[in-house]
Amino acid sequence: MNRFRVDGKVAVVTGGARGLGAVIAETLVEAGAKVVVTDVLAEEGARTVAKLGANAIFLRHDVTQEAEWEAVLATAVQRFGRLDILVNNAGIEITRLFADIPLEEFNRTMAVNSTGVFLGIKHAIRTMRPGGACGQGGTIINLSSVSGLMGSVGLGSYCASKGAVRLMTKAAAVECARLGYGIRVNSVHPAVVKTDMGTGLINDYVSLGLFPDAATAEQAFATAQPLGLGLPQDIASGVCYLASEASRWMTGNELVLDGGLMAS
């Protein structure tokens, strides 16, 4: 069972100030890692790492800015001596019908959800590959979504961005393996989870007139997922598995955590 732990490893978790990212960071710390939590939400991020103790620090980080990526990963190495795990969790979700999506909103979604992941992959590879600041290999875990595998009403921008994450993951995984970098790259695809983002999606569907009220919308999502709505810990546990040596032969794959949605 020690293969499922991440003792002595160092992780960066983006979008870790609250919600799913905070639970991922907490789970990695509990499993033995030191964690750099990053987010644009500085006050919430500081509160999150205060709860995690000496094995976690917070850095303000806009994932769309390349210079900030370079600074964050350099700080992780300087502070903890290495970088083993990157969790590209930061993301936004805006619900709007295709005909009503402003171009700037589409571009913003792509910038955070896709470009942010691209920059994370790029600079994690530079840090982890032979000759890099660490050069010990590692694992990159990209948070996509079931909306990166299937279409959803009102989520055109989100589906586009998360679909891009899915195939970037595969391209990076093959490249890292073929070039002998010792870096594994996988994606995680949650369905609707009980977080602020999940609640926001439910409320947005009501605002779009797709459901009469939040209770009806939540029941519809819960019914579509045979095991019901997920919890943040369900996703965090999957991320921890991908970060551990238990998944050493897994790269370029999709870990679908959807309560049975895609099977039904």
Secondary structure as GFF3:
##gff-version 3
##sequence-region A 1 264
A	DSSP	three_ten_helix	2	4	.	.	.	ID=ss1
A	DSSP	beta_strand	10	14	.	.	.	ID=ss2
A	DSSP	alpha_helix	19	30	.	.	.	ID=ss3
A	DSSP	beta_strand	34	39	.	.	.	ID=ss4
A	DSSP	alpha_helix	42	52	.	.	.	ID=ss5
A	DSSP	three_ten_helix	53	55	.	.	.	ID=ss6
A	DSSP	beta_strand	56	60	.	.	.	ID=ss7
A	DSSP	alpha_helix	66	80	.	.	.	ID=ss8
A	DSSP	beta_strand	85	88	.	.	.	ID=ss9
A	DSSP	three_ten_helix	98	100	.	.	.	ID=ss10
A	DSSP	alpha_helix	103	110	.	.	.	ID=ss11
A	DSSP	pi_helix	111	115	.	.	.	ID=ss12
A	DSSP	alpha_helix	116	128	.	.	.	ID=ss13
A	DSSP	beta_strand	138	143	.	.	.	ID=ss14
A	DSSP	three_ten_helix	146	148	.	.	.	ID=ss15
A	DSSP	alpha_helix	156	178	.	.	.	ID=ss16
A	DSSP	beta_strand	183	190	.	.	.	ID=ss17
A	DSSP	alpha_helix	196	207	.	.	.	ID=ss18
A	DSSP	alpha_helix	214	224	.	.	.	ID=ss19
A	DSSP	alpha_helix	232	243	.	.	.	ID=ss20
A	DSSP	three_ten_helix	245	247	.	.	.	ID=ss21
A	DSSP	beta_strand	254	257	.	.	.	ID=ss22
A	DSSP	three_ten_helix	261	263	.	.	.	ID=ss23
###
